[in-house]
Amino acid sequence: MDLIEKYRESKDGYHPFLIREGWQVAQLNYMDELKIGNIGKLDVHNHTDEVFILLKGKAVLIGAELKEDIPDLQVELMKPHIVYNIPKGTWHNIAMAEGSEVIIVEKSNTHLSDYEFHPLSPENKKELQLLVRNAFEENL
């Protein structure tokens, strides 16, 4: 019997791999949907905070408040080994460079039921792309 379990996911996308009563850990690896030019929506969780930890590569966390259905955007270039928290009720997404990997910790089964989406208008997408590109370039 193994007393120490190990987990690692190498395929692109979101992979919850350790789901226990009340909480889960997932690995999010770069996928085309999270390339800055492809981000078309924000999402929110109403019942859990969501923790992000950058393992490898470059990623920018995106947070937003909706004011009359218009997102007030804030971005943060992630640094490796720093714990970032998106509080429940906060609209968010993540932009990732190819090859990037992030660990996510949140309430169990969040990926199955606790989410809503808000589509971004063409103007919102342009603003977001500029903010994220600037964040990526600030630390070249």
Secondary structure by P-SEA (a helix, b strand, c coil): cccbbbbbbccccccccccccccbbbbbccccccccccccbbbbbccbbbbbbbcccbbbbbbbbbcccccbbbbbbccccbbbbbccccccbbbbccbbbbbbbcccccccccbbbbbbcaaaaaaaaaaaaaaaaccc
